[in-house]
Amino acid sequence: GQTLGRLDPTQPLRPQLAQAFARPDSPIWMDASTQRQCQQLEAAVGGPERLAAVTGSRAYERFTGNQIAKVLSEEPEVYRRCERISVVSSFLASLWLGSYSPIDVGDGSGMNLLDIRAKHWWE
């Protein structure tokens, strides 16, 4: 969080954020490598219909929650180094704010982590 507050707008972002990330890249929207995590999530909540009723969608491989689960499973040391996980839109807003921006509810519904009716994040 402190890095965001110390960004210098006269300097390039890349060197200022060089130590801010737990891994050098992140999955893109086309990533479909999380089928196992999707199946586990749907089973844990009572099936795809139940997941869709709560989060607005069945589990999709590209959704953030399943990508997080994959990193936790396959790269636990990377997950432990994460102070915060953001989607692109909230990360960009965080750069402008100089502090963490909340994830928009519209983005949250595409993560399989947000109870869209209660506006409550699942852990």
C-alpha positions in Angstrom: 0.0 0.0 0.0 2.8 2.4 0.8 4.2 2.2 -2.7 1.1 3.7 -4.2 1.3 6.7 -2.0 4.9 7.4 -3.0 4.5 7.2 -6.8 6.2 10.1 -8.6 4.1 11.3 -11.6 7.2 12.7 -13.2 8.8 9.2 -13.4 8.0 6.1 -15.3 5.8 3.6 -13.5 7.8 0.4 -14.3 10.8 1.1 -12.1 8.6 2.5 -9.3 6.5 -0.6 -9.3 9.3 -3.1 -9.9 9.1 -4.6 -6.4 5.3 -4.3 -6.0 4.2 -7.6 -7.5 4.4 -11.1 -6.2 4.9 -12.5 -9.7 6.1 -11.0 -12.9 2.9 -11.7 -14.9 -0.8 -12.4 -14.4 -3.4 -14.5 -16.2 -5.2 -12.9 -19.0 -8.9 -13.2 -19.8 -8.3 -16.0 -22.2 -6.6 -18.3 -19.7 -8.5 -21.6 -19.4 -6.1 -23.5 -17.2 -8.3 -23.6 -14.1 -10.8 -26.3 -14.9 -9.9 -28.2 -11.7 -10.4 -25.1 -9.5 -13.8 -24.4 -11.2 -15.0 -27.9 -10.5 -13.8 -27.7 -6.9 -15.5 -24.4 -6.3 -18.8 -25.6 -7.8 -18.7 -28.7 -5.7 -17.8 -26.7 -2.5 -20.9 -24.5 -2.9 -23.4 -27.1 -4.0 -23.1 -27.1 -7.7 -23.0 -24.7 -10.7 -26.6 -23.5 -10.2 -26.0 -22.6 -6.5 -22.8 -20.8 -7.5 -24.6 -18.9 -10.2 -27.5 -18.0 -7.8 -25.0 -16.4 -5.4 -22.3 -14.9 -7.6 -24.2 -14.3 -10.8 -22.3 -16.9 -12.8 -21.2 -20.5 -12.9 -17.4 -21.0 -12.5 -15.5 -19.9 -15.5 -11.8 -20.7 -16.0 -10.9 -17.0 -16.6 -12.6 -15.7 -13.5 -10.4 -14.2 -10.8 -11.5 -16.5 -8.0 -10.4 -19.6 -9.8 -7.2 -18.0 -10.9 -6.4 -17.1 -7.3 -7.2 -20.7 -6.2 -4.8 -22.0 -8.8 -2.0 -19.7 -7.6 -2.7 -20.7 -4.0 -2.5 -24.4 -5.0 0.4 -24.3 -7.4 2.5 -21.3 -6.1 1.7 -21.0 -2.4 4.9 -18.9 -1.8 3.6 -16.4 -4.4 0.2 -16.2 -2.8 1.8 -15.6 0.6 3.7 -12.6 -0.8 0.5 -11.0 -2.0 -0.6 -8.1 0.1 -3.6 -7.5 -2.1 -5.1 -8.9 -5.3 -6.7 -6.5 -7.7 -8.4 -6.7 -11.1 -7.0 -4.4 -13.8 -9.7 -1.7 -13.4 -9.2 -1.4 -9.6 -5.5 -1.5 -10.0 -5.6 1.4 -12.5 -7.8 3.4 -10.2 -5.4 2.7 -7.4 -2.6 4.3 -9.4 -4.6 7.5 -9.8 -5.8 7.5 -6.2 -2.4 6.7 -4.6 -4.1 4.1 -2.4 -6.1 1.0 -2.9 -9.3 1.3 -4.8 -12.1 -1.1 -4.1 -13.2 -3.6 -6.7 -16.3 -2.4 -8.6 -19.3 -4.6 -8.0 -19.6 -5.1 -11.8 -16.1 -6.5 -11.8 -16.8 -8.5 -8.6 -19.6 -10.4 -10.3 -17.0 -11.8 -12.8 -14.8 -13.2 -10.1 -17.0 -16.0 -8.5 -16.1 -14.4 -5.1 -18.9 -11.9 -4.5 -22.4 -12.6 -3.2 -24.0 -10.2 -5.6 -27.2 -9.7 -3.6 -25.6 -9.2 -0.2 -22.5 -7.4 -1.6 -20.4 -9.6 0.6 -17.0 -11.1 -0.5 -16.5 -14.8 0.0 -13.1 -15.8 1.5 
